[in-house]
Amino acid sequence: MDKKVTSLEQEYLQILQTFLHQKSEQGLYQAQQFSKRLLEEQVSPEEFVSVHRTVLVELFPNVQGEMLDSFDLLLEVMMGYGLAYREHQSLRDRQLELESEIDVAASMQQTLLPERVPQTSSLDIGVISVAANKMSGDYYHFIQEENNRVGVAIADIIGKGVPAALCMSMIKYAMDSLSRLNQQPSVMLENVNRVVEQNISDNMFITMMYGSYDINEHLFYYASAGHEPGFFYDANNDAFEELYAKGMVLGLASGTAYKEYEKPLNVGDFVVLLSDGVTESRNQDRFIEREEIVNLLRQTMYASAQEMVQHVYEEMSKWQEYELKDDFTMIVLKRNV
């Protein structure tokens, strides 16, 4: 410690001499660089006051005693400040460590999401999912079933951070395992619910909607576990209706049964699945109406499914001044032939 202080004293002596003799920008620049070294070597404020006092005495041996006494007072003040400063540094280090862990978890979340959407001749699929913060509570999943079906799930994990990421991984691997059984949506939710109920804490639960599109029959089967209702567009009647399905959220009771619904999907019809971050978005000082989402969908309904979800997201982001209050996820499944 003494050796370090002596080195600092010599360096600071040269900097102070240069500044007092030249009073130039160069001296101020050297002082700025010196302050960085103090931070790197974790020199406390009171230690630096002591260094300044020692250097001052060396430069001005005849300095008045009252002037030196004032440094003793300053030293006491800086000791209190130094304790607070070190506590601040400790908290800052812990915050950086936590942010690093969150970055790892956020990267892990991205690996859990599908890299691409299923490709079929009759169905156009578009998806967008944007986290409000580093970690997202929204999840979506696609299954290319062997019996000429395409499965799609959208979920909202009530909870954030690392626990949500771990819960998301559990859902993914449960659905990957269950997909081999080619299950109907109601059965899929019942089985996923059993996995969730056995593996998450009491203060977490998950909403989910799962649908399965039959490529041969052009029927869309779906069931919901307390998830936000989506939309169904009927091209023949040029009408939107709510894609509502009743069901209990995942994780509350292991024996929950889910009701299954179905919709015929004619050419031009499309299904919209979304998270509550879409419907609970704000436009300035008010919550948006579902009809406003419908209006945005209408603006690009003849474009591709991906262009539709992108348009809705961009317009709603403008309403919120590009600061999402909640995670935003939307999926469009559109029959084109």
C-alpha positions in Angstrom: 0.0 0.0 0.0 2.8 2.4 1.0 4.6 1.7 -2.3 1.5 2.4 -4.3 0.9 5.7 -2.4 4.5 6.8 -3.0 4.1 6.1 -6.7 0.9 8.1 -6.8 2.4 10.9 -4.9 5.3 11.2 -7.4 3.0 11.1 -10.4 0.6 13.6 -8.9 3.5 15.9 -7.9 4.6 16.1 -11.5 1.0 16.8 -12.7 0.4 19.5 -10.1 3.8 21.2 -10.9 3.0 21.2 -14.6 -0.4 22.7 -14.1 0.7 25.4 -11.6 3.6 26.5 -13.9 1.8 26.3 -17.2 -1.9 26.4 -16.4 -2.6 24.7 -19.7 -5.2 22.3 -21.1 -2.4 19.6 -21.1 -2.3 19.8 -17.3 -6.1 19.3 -17.0 -5.9 16.4 -19.4 -3.2 14.7 -17.3 -5.4 15.2 -14.2 -8.3 13.5 -16.0 -6.1 10.5 -16.9 -4.8 10.4 -13.4 -8.3 10.2 -12.0 -8.9 7.1 -14.2 -5.8 5.5 -12.6 -7.2 6.3 -9.1 -10.4 4.4 -10.1 -8.5 1.4 -11.5 -6.4 1.1 -8.4 -9.4 1.7 -6.2 -7.9 4.6 -4.3 -10.5 6.0 -1.9 -11.3 9.8 -1.8 -9.8 10.2 1.7 -6.5 8.5 0.4 -6.3 11.0 -2.4 -6.9 13.9 0.0 -3.9 12.6 2.0 -1.8 12.4 -1.2 -2.7 16.0 -2.2 -1.8 17.2 1.3 1.6 15.4 1.2 2.4 16.8 -2.3 1.3 20.3 -1.3 3.7 20.3 1.7 6.5 19.2 -0.6 5.9 21.9 -3.1 5.2 24.6 -0.5 7.2 23.9 2.7 6.1 27.2 4.2 2.4 26.7 3.8 0.5 28.0 6.8 -0.6 25.6 9.5 -4.3 26.6 9.2 -4.2 25.6 5.6 -2.9 22.2 6.5 -5.5 21.9 9.3 -8.2 22.4 6.8 -7.1 19.3 5.0 -7.6 17.3 8.3 -11.2 18.5 8.3 -11.5 17.6 4.6 -10.0 14.2 5.3 -12.8 13.5 7.9 -15.4 14.5 5.4 -14.0 12.3 2.7 -13.8 9.3 5.0 -17.6 9.4 5.3 -17.9 10.0 1.6 -15.4 7.2 0.9 -17.5 4.6 2.8 -20.6 5.6 0.8 -18.5 5.5 -2.4 -17.2 2.0 -1.7 -20.7 0.8 -1.0 -21.8 2.3 -4.3 -19.0 0.5 -6.1 -20.0 -2.7 -4.5 -23.6 -2.3 -5.5 -22.5 -1.3 -9.0 -20.4 -4.5 -9.3 -23.3 -6.6 -8.2 -25.6 -4.9 -10.7 -23.1 -5.5 -13.5 -22.9 -9.2 -12.5 -26.7 -9.4 -12.5 -27.0 -7.7 -15.9 -24.4 -10.2 -17.2 -26.6 -13.1 -15.9 -29.7 -11.5 -17.5 -27.8 -11.2 -20.8 -27.0 -14.9 -20.7 -30.6 -15.8 -19.9 -31.9 -13.5 -22.6 -29.6 -15.2 -25.1 -30.9 -18.6 -23.9 -34.4 -17.4 -24.4 -33.7 -16.6 -28.1 -32.4 -20.2 -28.7 -35.8 -21.5 -27.4 -37.8 -19.7 -30.1 -38.3 -21.2 -33.5 -35.6 -20.2 -36.1 -38.2 -20.4 -39.0 -41.9 -20.8 -39.5 -43.4 -24.0 -41.1 -43.7 -23.9 -44.8 -46.9 -25.2 -46.5 -48.4 -24.6 -49.9 -51.8 -23.4 -48.4 -50.8 -21.5 -45.3 -48.9 -18.3 -45.0 -47.5 -17.7 -41.5 -46.1 -14.4 -40.1 -44.8 -13.9 -36.6 -43.3 -11.0 -34.6 -42.2 -11.1 -30.9 -40.5 -8.2 -29.2 -39.5 -8.0 -25.5 -40.3 -4.9 -23.6 -37.1 -5.4 -21.6 -34.1 -7.8 -22.0 -36.1 -10.7 -20.8 -39.5 -11.7 -22.3 -42.5 -13.4 -20.7 -43.9 -14.3 -24.2 -43.3 -17.5 -26.0 -44.4 -19.1 -29.2 -43.8 -22.5 -30.8 -44.5 -24.3 -34.1 -44.9 -28.0 -34.7 -44.8 -29.6 -38.1 -47.0 -32.6 -37.3 -46.7 -35.9 -39.3 -50.4 -36.1 -40.1 -50.4 -33.1 -42.4 -51.0 -30.6 -39.6 -49.3 -27.5 -38.4 -49.4 -26.8 -34.7 -48.9 -23.3 -33.2 -48.7 -22.3 -29.6 -48.5 -18.8 -28.1 -48.0 -18.4 -24.3 -47.5 -15.7 -21.7 -45.6 -16.6 -18.6 -46.8 -14.5 -15.7 -43.4 -13.6 -14.3 -40.2 -12.1 -15.7 -36.4 -12.6 -15.6 -34.5 -15.8 -15.2 -37.5 -17.8 -13.7 -39.5 -17.0 -16.9 -36.6 -18.2 -19.1 -36.4 -21.5 -17.2 -40.1 -21.9 -17.4 -40.0 -21.2 -21.1 -37.4 -24.0 -21.6 -39.6 -26.4 -19.7 -42.6 -25.6 -22.0 -40.5 -26.0 -25.2 -39.2 -29.4 -24.3 -42.6 -30.6 -23.0 -44.2 -29.6 -26.3 -41.4 -31.1 -28.4 -41.9 -34.4 -26.6 -45.7 -34.3 -26.8 -45.7 -33.4 -30.5 -44.7 -36.9 -31.5 -48.1 -38.0 -30.3 -50.0 -35.8 -32.8 -52.4 -34.7 -30.2 -55.5 -32.5 -30.6 -55.2 -29.0 -29.0 -57.3 -29.8 -26.0 -55.2 -32.9 -25.2 -52.0 -31.1 -25.8 -53.0 -28.4 -23.2 -54.0 -31.0 -20.7 -50.6 -32.8 -21.0 -48.6 -29.5 -20.9 -50.7 -28.4 -17.9 -49.7 -31.6 -16.0 -46.0 -30.9 -16.7 -46.3 -27.2 -15.7 -48.3 -27.9 -12.5 -45.6 -30.3 -11.3 -42.6 -28.1 -12.0 -43.4 -24.4 -11.3 -43.8 -22.5 -8.1 -47.2 -21.5 -6.7 -46.6 -17.8 -7.6 -46.2 -18.5 -11.3 -48.7 -19.5 -13.9 -48.9 -19.6 -17.7 -51.6 -18.7 -20.2 -51.5 -20.4 -23.6 -53.5 -20.9 -26.8 -52.7 -23.9 -28.9 -54.0 -24.4 -32.4 -53.6 -27.1 -35.1 -54.3 -26.5 -38.8 -55.4 -29.5 -40.8 -53.9 -29.0 -44.3 -56.1 -31.6 -45.9 -59.5 -30.5 -44.4 -58.6 -26.8 -44.0 -59.9 -26.8 -40.4 -58.3 -24.9 -37.6 -58.7 -26.6 -34.2 -57.8 -24.6 -31.1 -58.1 -24.6 -27.3 -57.1 -22.0 -24.7 -55.7 -22.0 -21.2 -56.8 -18.5 -20.1 -55.0 -16.8 -22.9 -55.8 -13.5 -24.6 -58.5 -14.0 -27.3 -57.2 -13.5 -30.8 -59.1 -12.7 -34.0 -60.6 -14.7 -36.9 -61.2 -13.1 -40.3 -64.0 -14.4 -42.5 -63.2 -13.4 -46.0 -66.6 -14.3 -47.5 -68.3 -11.9 -45.1 -65.4 -9.5 -44.8 -65.8 -9.7 -41.0 -63.6 -10.0 -38.0 -64.7 -11.9 -34.9 -63.1 -12.7 -31.6 -61.2 -16.0 -31.4 -62.4 -16.8 -27.9 -61.9 -20.1 -26.1 -62.5 -20.7 -22.4 -60.0 -22.5 -20.2 -58.1 -22.4 -17.0 -54.5 -21.1 -17.0 -51.7 -23.7 -16.9 -50.3 -24.7 -13.6 -53.2 -24.4 -11.2 -54.6 -27.9 -11.2 -53.2 -31.1 -12.7 -56.5 -32.6 -13.8 -57.9 -29.6 -15.8 -59.8 -30.4 -19.0 -59.9 -28.0 -21.9 -62.6 -27.5 -24.4 -61.7 -27.6 -28.1 -63.1 -25.4 -30.8 -62.8 -25.4 -34.6 -63.0 -23.0 -37.5 -63.1 -23.8 -41.2 -60.4 -21.8 -43.0 -61.4 -20.8 -46.5 -59.2 -19.0 -49.0 -58.5 -15.5 -47.7 -59.5 -16.3 -44.1 -56.8 -15.8 -41.4 -56.3 -16.4 -37.7 -54.6 -13.9 -35.5 -53.0 -15.0 -32.2 -51.5 -12.5 -29.8 -50.3 -11.7 -26.3 -51.9 -9.3 -23.9 -49.0 -6.9 -24.6 -50.8 -6.2 -27.9 -54.3 -5.6 -26.6 -53.1 -3.7 -23.5 -51.0 -1.3 -25.4 -51.5 2.4 -24.8 -52.1 5.2 -27.3 -50.8 8.3 -25.3 -52.9 8.3 -22.1 -55.4 5.6 -22.9 -55.6 1.9 -23.6 -56.3 1.0 -27.2 -59.5 -0.7 -28.2 -59.5 -4.1 -30.0 -61.2 -2.4 -32.9 -58.1 -0.3 -33.4 -56.1 -3.5 -33.9 -58.6 -4.7 -36.4 -58.2 -1.5 -38.3 -54.5 -2.0 -38.5 -54.9 -5.6 -39.7 -57.2 -4.3 -42.4 -54.6 -1.9 -43.7 -52.4 -4.7 -44.9 -54.7 -7.7 -45.0 -53.9 -8.4 -48.7 -50.2 -8.4 -48.0 -48.2 -11.3 -46.7 -48.7 -12.6 -43.2 -45.3 -11.3 -42.1 -46.0 -7.9 -43.5 -49.2 -7.8 -41.6 -47.7 -8.5 -38.2 -44.8 -6.1 -38.9 -47.2 -3.3 -39.8 -49.3 -3.7 -36.7 -46.1 -3.7 -34.5 -44.6 -0.6 -36.2 -47.8 1.4 -35.9 -48.4 0.4 -32.3 -44.8 1.2 -31.4 -45.3 4.7 -32.7 -48.4 5.1 -30.5 -46.2 4.2 -27.5 -43.3 6.4 -28.7 -41.2 3.3 -29.3 -41.2 2.3 -25.6 -43.1 -1.0 -25.1 -44.7 -1.3 -21.7 -45.2 -5.1 -22.2 -43.9 -7.9 -24.4 -45.5 -7.8 -27.9 -46.2 -11.0 -29.8 -48.5 -11.6 -32.8 -48.9 -14.5 -35.1 -51.0 -14.6 -38.3 -52.0 -17.8 -40.1 -53.5 -17.0 -43.5 -54.9 -19.4 -46.0 -53.8 -18.3 -49.4 -54.8 -21.2 -51.7 
